[in-house]
Amino acid sequence: MSDLAPDVRALIEATVEALTVPRPAETEDLDTFADLVRSRASDVRIQLSSLLRAPDLFTLTERAERLREWTTQNPVTYTPRQDGATA
């Protein structure tokens, strides 16, 4: 069992989900893949930077929910590799 508080765990899980981006099956989709990785990394950076600057502005659970919303709004739009390789 984890010693992490549930809200901390939720934010870490949302971060991992956001940054787990499947590699594309086709090389012509590499730019799209790179853009998606950059965008999602930026989303994570925004949430974590905001947490450091204004820790009381939102709860950790709210931050995790927001990050998951942003990840859902920025989906994979290419065919992923079948071997499960991720960024």
C-alpha positions as CSV (number, residue, x, y, z in Angstrom):
1,M,0.0,0.0,0.0
2,S,1.2,3.5,-0.8
3,D,2.1,6.1,1.8
4,L,0.9,8.8,-0.6
5,A,-2.2,10.7,0.3
6,P,-5.0,10.0,-2.2
7,D,-5.0,13.6,-3.6
8,V,-1.2,13.4,-4.2
9,R,-1.5,10.1,-5.8
10,A,-4.3,11.4,-8.1
11,L,-2.1,14.3,-9.3
12,I,0.8,12.0,-9.9
13,E,-1.4,9.5,-11.8
14,A,-2.9,12.4,-13.9
15,T,0.6,13.5,-14.7
16,V,1.7,10.1,-15.8
17,E,-1.4,9.7,-17.9
18,A,-0.8,13.0,-19.6
19,L,2.8,12.2,-20.4
20,T,2.2,8.6,-21.6
21,V,1.9,9.3,-25.3
22,P,2.0,6.4,-27.7
23,R,4.5,6.6,-30.5
24,P,3.0,6.7,-34.0
25,A,2.9,3.8,-36.3
26,E,3.8,5.9,-39.3
27,T,6.9,8.1,-39.6
28,E,4.8,10.9,-41.2
29,D,3.0,11.3,-37.9
30,L,6.2,12.0,-35.9
31,D,5.6,15.8,-36.0
32,T,2.1,15.3,-34.7
33,F,3.5,13.1,-31.9
34,A,6.1,15.6,-31.0
35,D,3.6,18.4,-30.9
36,L,1.3,16.3,-28.6
37,V,4.2,15.5,-26.2
38,R,5.1,19.2,-26.0
39,S,1.6,20.3,-25.5
40,R,0.9,17.7,-22.7
41,A,4.2,18.5,-21.1
42,S,3.2,22.2,-21.1
43,D,-0.1,21.3,-19.4
44,V,1.7,19.4,-16.7
45,R,4.2,22.2,-16.2
46,I,1.3,24.7,-15.9
47,Q,-0.4,22.7,-13.2
48,L,2.8,22.0,-11.2
49,S,4.1,25.6,-11.5
50,S,0.7,26.9,-10.4
51,L,0.8,24.6,-7.5
52,L,4.2,26.0,-6.4
53,R,3.1,29.7,-6.9
54,A,-0.4,29.4,-5.5
55,P,-0.8,26.2,-3.5
56,D,-4.2,27.2,-2.0
57,L,-5.8,28.3,-5.3
58,F,-7.0,24.8,-6.2
59,T,-6.9,21.4,-4.3
60,L,-4.6,18.7,-5.6
61,T,-7.7,16.8,-6.7
62,E,-9.0,19.7,-8.7
63,R,-5.6,20.1,-10.3
64,A,-5.6,16.4,-11.3
65,E,-9.1,16.7,-12.7
66,R,-8.1,19.7,-14.7
67,L,-5.1,18.0,-16.1
68,R,-7.2,15.0,-17.1
69,E,-9.7,17.3,-18.8
70,W,-6.8,18.9,-20.8
71,T,-5.5,15.5,-21.7
72,T,-8.9,14.4,-22.9
73,Q,-9.2,17.6,-25.0
74,N,-5.8,16.9,-26.6
75,P,-6.1,13.3,-27.7
76,V,-3.9,11.1,-29.9
77,T,-5.1,11.7,-33.5
78,Y,-2.8,9.2,-35.3
79,T,-2.5,5.5,-35.3
80,P,-0.3,4.3,-32.4
81,R,2.4,1.7,-32.8
82,Q,1.1,-1.7,-31.9
83,D,4.2,-2.6,-29.8
84,G,3.0,-0.2,-27.1
85,A,6.0,2.1,-27.3
86,T,5.4,5.4,-25.6
87,A,7.2,8.7,-25.0
